[in-house]
């Protein structure tokens, strides 16, 4: 077994402490999310509060793919964070990534960042509109944020409700992105830009606000953008519903 380790220059002197976090990952901290991968909030005296993500062991084919042809999810998470920060887009500061290999094949991999404080996520805007007096303003500010990302030729492929952290500072809102391993850097068509909003599971009330704001930013007809958003959003809902029904059906077999 061997390790491929990359640590941010600012954290080089903490390598032993960071290794201890990885070695003791199962017993440390508070679980924030656990499905295919596990995300934990871990507080260590010498390190502060960390966000540590453990990626599951890839299936056999991907063990080879991530060992040469394609970079691991931990690697991409780290380097995508650096790219975003260099472009002025907020994301938790990257600290390190670790890749465990056996016989050259990747096994476990980990990404460590600073823990980012926030007030709420985009999910709360969907589920608890009544708690936000300036709900419309937040959505318009968020749309400007995504437009800024698109203008810098960035496609964040996991733009979902839980991956947008929002902090209120005085009367303004600051947005941060997390779960960065799936990104592309390229010129985006208008259709790709609009499609990028769909995984947010927008409500019918959100679509006119986001659509009108984005239309103004890209100098397009609001009716056109809203219509495309509505169609793509409904298509996404239909596909999601069919997938859930299929899972239930297979579960009964």
C-alpha positions in Angstrom: 0.0 0.0 0.0 1.2 3.5 -0.8 -0.1 7.0 -0.4 -0.2 9.9 -2.9 -0.4 13.1 -0.7 -0.6 16.7 -1.7 -0.8 19.4 0.9 -1.4 23.1 0.4 1.9 25.0 1.1 0.2 26.9 3.9 -0.4 23.6 5.7 2.9 21.8 5.0 4.0 21.9 8.6 0.8 20.1 9.6 1.3 17.0 7.6 1.5 14.6 10.5 -1.6 16.1 12.1 -3.5 15.8 8.7 -2.3 12.2 8.3 -3.7 11.4 11.8 -7.1 12.8 10.7 -7.1 10.4 7.7 -6.0 7.4 9.7 -8.6 8.0 12.5 -11.3 9.2 10.1 -13.9 6.6 11.1 -13.8 7.6 14.8 -13.5 11.3 14.5 -15.9 14.2 14.1 -19.6 14.7 13.2 -21.1 13.1 10.1 -22.7 15.7 7.9 -23.6 13.5 5.0 -23.2 9.7 4.4 -24.4 7.9 1.2 -21.9 6.8 -1.4 -19.3 9.1 0.1 -18.9 10.4 3.7 -18.5 14.0 4.7 -17.5 14.9 8.2 -17.0 18.0 10.3 -13.8 17.4 12.4 -12.3 19.8 15.0 -8.7 19.2 15.9 -6.8 21.4 18.3 -3.8 22.1 16.0 -5.8 22.4 12.9 -9.1 24.1 13.7 -12.4 23.0 12.1 -12.1 20.9 9.0 -14.4 19.5 6.4 -13.2 16.0 5.4 -14.7 14.0 2.6 -14.0 10.3 2.2 -14.7 9.0 -1.3 -15.8 5.4 -1.6 -13.5 2.8 -3.2 -14.2 2.9 -6.9 -15.4 -0.3 -8.7 -12.6 -2.3 -10.3 -12.6 -0.5 -13.7 -12.5 2.9 -12.2 -9.7 1.9 -9.9 -7.6 1.7 -13.0 -9.2 4.7 -14.7 -8.5 6.9 -11.6 -4.9 5.6 -11.4 -3.9 7.0 -14.7 -6.4 8.0 -17.4 -8.5 10.3 -15.1 -7.7 12.2 -11.9 -9.4 11.0 -8.7 -12.4 12.8 -7.2 -10.2 14.0 -4.3 -7.6 15.4 -6.7 -10.2 17.2 -8.7 -12.0 18.6 -5.6 -8.7 20.1 -4.4 -7.6 21.6 -7.7 -11.1 22.9 -8.7 -11.2 24.7 -5.4 -7.9 26.4 -6.2 -9.2 27.4 -9.7 -12.4 28.9 -8.2 -10.6 30.9 -5.6 -8.2 32.2 -8.2 -11.2 33.5 -10.1 -12.7 35.1 -7.1 -15.4 32.5 -6.6 -16.0 31.5 -3.0 -15.4 28.0 -1.8 -13.9 26.5 1.4 -10.1 26.9 1.3 -8.5 23.6 0.1 -6.0 22.0 2.5 -5.0 18.6 1.1 -5.9 15.5 -0.7 -4.9 11.9 0.0 -5.0 8.9 -2.3 -4.5 5.3 -1.1 -3.2 2.9 -3.7 -2.7 -0.9 -3.6 -0.8 -2.4 -6.5 -1.0 0.9 -8.3 -4.9 0.9 -8.1 -6.6 3.7 -6.3 -8.6 2.7 -3.2 -9.7 5.3 -0.6 -9.3 8.9 -1.3 -9.9 12.0 0.9 -10.3 15.7 0.4 -9.7 18.1 3.3 -10.8 21.8 3.3 -11.4 24.4 5.9 -14.9 24.2 7.3 -17.0 27.1 5.8 -19.5 28.9 8.0 -22.8 29.7 6.4 -26.3 30.7 7.4 -28.4 28.4 5.1 -28.2 26.5 1.8 -30.3 26.8 -1.3 -32.4 24.0 -0.1 -33.9 26.2 2.6 -35.0 28.6 -0.1 -37.0 25.8 -1.7 -38.4 24.3 1.5 -39.0 27.3 3.7 -39.8 30.4 1.6 -41.8 31.9 4.4 -38.7 32.2 6.5 -37.1 34.7 4.1 -38.6 38.2 3.8 -36.2 39.0 0.9 -36.6 35.7 -0.9 -36.8 37.4 -4.3 -33.7 39.4 -3.7 -31.7 36.3 -2.6 -32.7 34.5 -5.8 -31.7 37.5 -8.0 -28.4 37.8 -6.2 -27.9 34.0 -6.6 -28.6 34.3 -10.4 -26.0 37.0 -10.7 -23.5 34.8 -8.9 -24.2 31.9 -11.4 -24.0 34.3 -14.3 -20.5 35.4 -13.1 -19.4 31.8 -13.0 -20.8 31.1 -16.5 -19.0 34.3 -17.8 -15.7 32.8 -16.6 -16.3 29.6 -18.7 -17.1 27.4 -15.7 -19.7 24.7 -15.7 -20.4 23.4 -12.2 -22.1 20.1 -12.9 -23.3 19.4 -9.4 -25.2 22.7 -8.9 -27.7 21.2 -6.5 -29.6 22.6 -3.4 -27.1 21.3 -0.8 -24.0 22.4 -2.7 -24.7 26.1 -2.5 -23.9 27.7 0.9 -25.3 31.1 1.6 -24.1 33.6 4.2 -25.8 36.9 5.0 -23.4 39.8 5.5 -25.2 43.0 6.5 -27.8 43.4 3.7 -25.9 41.3 1.1 -25.6 37.6 0.4 -22.4 35.7 -0.2 -22.5 32.4 -2.0 -20.1 29.5 -1.8 -19.9 26.2 -3.8 -19.0 22.8 -2.4 -18.6 19.3 -3.8 -16.5 20.4 -6.7 -15.2 17.3 -8.3 -17.5 17.5 -11.3 -16.7 20.7 -13.2 -15.9 21.6 -16.8 -14.0 24.7 -18.1 -15.3 25.8 -21.5 -17.3 28.3 -23.4 -21.0 27.7 -22.6 -23.9 28.0 -25.0 -27.1 29.6 -23.8 -28.8 26.2 -23.6 -25.9 24.8 -21.4 -26.2 27.9 -19.1 -29.9 27.4 -18.6 -29.6 23.6 -18.2 -27.1 24.3 -15.4 -29.9 25.5 -13.2 -32.0 22.4 -13.5 -30.5 20.2 -10.7 -31.5 22.9 -8.2 -35.0 21.5 -8.3 -36.5 24.9 -8.8 -40.1 25.5 -7.7 -42.6 27.1 -10.1 -42.3 30.3 -8.1 -38.6 30.5 -8.5 -38.4 30.0 -12.3 -39.9 33.5 -13.3 -37.6 35.3 -10.9 -34.4 33.5 -12.0 -35.4 33.4 -15.6 -36.1 37.1 -15.8 -32.9 38.1 -14.0 -30.7 35.8 -16.1 -32.4 37.0 -19.3 -31.5 40.6 -18.4 -27.9 39.6 -17.7 -27.5 37.8 -21.1 -29.6 40.3 -23.0 -32.3 37.8 -24.1 -36.1 37.8 -24.0 -37.3 37.0 -20.4 -40.2 35.0 -21.9 -37.8 32.9 -23.9 -35.5 32.1 -21.0 -38.5 31.4 -18.6 -40.1 29.1 -21.2 -36.9 27.1 -21.6 -36.4 26.9 -17.9 -39.9 25.6 -17.4 -39.6 22.9 -20.1 -36.2 21.7 -18.9 -37.3 21.8 -15.2 -40.4 19.7 -16.0 -38.3 17.3 -18.0 -36.0 16.9 -15.1 -38.9 16.3 -12.7 -40.4 13.7 -15.0 -37.1 11.8 -15.3 -36.6 11.9 -11.6 -40.1 10.5 -11.0 -39.6 7.7 -13.5 -36.3 6.8 -11.8 -37.9 6.7 -8.4 -40.7 4.5 -9.6 -38.2 2.1 -11.3 -36.2 1.8 -8.0 -39.4 1.0 -6.1 -40.4 -1.6 -8.7 -37.0 -3.2 -8.6 -37.1 -3.2 -4.9 -40.2 -5.4 -4.9 -38.6 -8.0 -7.2 
